[in-house]
Amino acid sequence: MIGKRLTIKGRVQGVSFRFYTQLKAQELGLFGYVINQKNGTVFIEVIGELSQINNFVKWCHIGSPASKVVQIVQEDIIAINEAISKFKDFRIIR
C-alpha cells in the first residue's frame, strides 16, 4: 500500500470534480478523501495499491468532463500505517 496527497490546480471547482473523483477512487478500490480548498484547488489524500494509485493519478490529469486540470502537485504519505487506520472508504468532504 502507498499513499499520496494531491493538489489539483485548474478549473476544478464547480465542475463535479469531487463527485467524479469519488466514483473513480471507489471503482479502483482506493481509500481517502477529496475536498475543495479556499484557493480554488482540490486536495486529495488517497491510499491503495501502487497500480491503482498510478491509474488514479493518470485519471486526475483528465478529471471530470467539465474540468480543466492544469497541474497536479504530488506528495508521498510517509506515515502510511497511521493514514491507513483513519480511512474506511473514499469520501467527499464538504
C-alpha positions in Angstrom: 0.0 0.0 0.0 1.1 3.5 -0.8 -0.4 6.9 -0.2 -0.4 10.2 -2.0 -1.5 13.8 -1.3 -2.6 15.5 -4.5 -3.3 19.2 -5.0 -5.2 19.6 -8.3 -5.0 23.1 -10.0 -7.1 24.5 -12.8 -10.8 24.7 -13.3 -11.7 22.0 -10.8 -14.4 23.6 -8.6 -18.0 23.8 -9.7 -17.5 21.2 -12.3 -18.3 18.0 -10.3 -14.6 17.2 -10.0 -15.1 15.8 -6.4 -18.0 13.6 -7.4 -16.2 12.0 -10.3 -13.1 11.7 -8.2 -15.0 9.7 -5.6 -16.5 7.5 -8.3 -13.1 6.7 -9.8 -11.5 6.1 -6.4 -14.3 3.7 -5.4 -14.0 1.9 -8.8 -10.3 1.4 -8.1 -10.8 0.3 -4.5 -9.0 3.3 -3.0 -9.4 4.9 0.4 -9.2 8.6 1.4 -11.0 11.8 0.7 -11.3 14.8 -1.6 -12.0 18.4 -0.6 -12.3 21.8 -2.2 -9.8 24.4 -0.9 -10.4 28.1 -0.4 -7.8 28.9 -3.0 -9.7 27.2 -5.8 -7.7 23.9 -5.8 -8.9 20.5 -4.9 -7.0 18.4 -2.3 -7.0 14.6 -2.3 -5.5 12.2 0.2 -5.6 8.7 -1.2 -4.3 5.3 -0.2 -4.2 2.0 -2.1 -2.1 -0.4 -4.1 0.6 1.1 -6.4 -1.1 0.2 -9.7 -4.4 1.6 -8.6 -2.8 4.8 -7.3 -1.0 5.2 -10.6 -4.2 4.8 -12.6 -6.0 7.2 -10.3 -3.3 9.9 -10.7 -3.5 9.4 -14.5 -7.3 9.9 -14.3 -6.8 13.1 -12.2 -4.9 14.7 -15.0 -8.1 14.4 -17.1 -10.7 14.9 -14.3 -14.4 15.4 -14.7 -15.9 16.1 -18.1 -16.2 19.9 -17.4 -12.9 20.3 -15.6 -9.6 21.7 -17.0 -6.7 20.3 -15.0 -3.6 22.5 -15.3 -1.2 21.0 -12.7 -1.1 18.3 -10.1 1.3 18.6 -7.1 2.1 15.2 -5.6 3.4 14.3 -2.2 4.0 10.8 -0.8 2.4 10.0 2.5 5.2 8.9 4.8 3.2 7.6 7.8 1.3 5.1 5.7 0.2 2.8 8.6 -1.2 5.8 10.5 -3.0 7.0 7.4 -4.5 3.6 6.6 -6.1 3.4 10.0 -8.1 6.6 9.5 -9.7 5.7 6.2 -12.6 3.2 5.7 -13.7 4.3 2.3 -13.3 7.3 -0.1 -15.3 10.4 0.8 -16.1 13.8 -0.4 -15.6 16.3 2.4 -17.8 19.4 2.0 
